[in-house]
Amino acid sequence: MEQRHLSRPEVIVVASRLAVAQSLGAIVEAMGRKAACLTSPGEVEPIVEAGPPTIIIVEWDDACDALTLCRRYHGQEVPAVVVLLRDDTSATLLDAFRAGAIDVWRRPISVSEFHVRLDQLISRLSKQRRHSTIRIGPCDVDPTTGAIRIGDNVVVMSEMERRAMKLLVAKAGRCVTSTELSGALWGGSRTEVARLRMVIHRLRTLLGDGGDRHRRLVSVRGKGYVLIPEIAAQSSYREKKSSA
């Protein structure tokens, strides 16, 4: 299997002052967790697109619009947004929670309290993710984003690969037509056969489903593709096809 999985930041820290972001990031790194330190909410999206972190910690002040990030990722399993409120801000806890923050921490906050809060939150989110992800071969697939993890590593995927995986997972065990996939990836009614085959080939490689006999991402001749969450389910799917 082609090894394309890399360690991605588990935590993104956003603060309008770089020194603040770096000091918080240093605390995260001291806990053995990889952090990315940013000074603008606009810098977050490219990192999330490359492989969603578990948590975004954003300091709320006049120069850093935490509400934008809360609303952007509200309702998604990852990343979850934690808002840091300074004592001198006019914002309220209710404002942050209404915008979609998973938690709100008041600054100043001690290092020990930061450690405990972050560890507990990541542990809770990890348990939730394990319960909601779909296991396919060596991979855990997040149905809300299409992101693939192998162990603690997020697999590097293109936007097309992630969107295709998200659609396949949403209809796991059922045929997704080539027209559906092509439309979701490139728009229009024309089926982009060659381009779609390349995306499917790369997904199969990521899932460890290479070779001539595909067990996890199965072709349905003349129709499309079926993602099989459990290898054992493939035999029952074939029985249904043959009896239909």
Sequence and secondary structure as in RCSB ss.txt:
>XXXX:A:sequence
MEQRHLSRPEVIVVASRLAVAQSLGAIVEAMGRKAACLTSPGEVEPIVEAGPPTIIIVEWDDACDALTLCRRYHG
QEVPAVVVLLRDDTSATLLDAFRAGAIDVWRRPISVSEFHVRLDQLISRLSKQRRHSTIRIGPCDVDPTTGAIRI
GDNVVVMSEMERRAMKLLVAKAGRCVTSTELSGALWGGSRTEVARLRMVIHRLRTLLGDGGDRHRRLVSVRGKGY
VLIPEIAAQSSYREKKSSA
>XXXX:A:secstr
    EE   SEEEE SSHHHHHHHHHHHHHTT  EEEES GGGHHHHHHHS  SEEEEEEBTTB HHHHHHHHTT
 SSSEEEEEEETT    HHHHHHHT SEEEEES  HHHHHHHHHHHHHHHHHHHHHHSEEETTEEE TTT  EEE
TTEEE   HHHHHHHHHHHHTTTSEEEHHHHHHHHH SSS  HHHHHHHHHHHHHHTT  SSS SSEEEETTTEE
EE SSTTHHHHHHHHHHH 
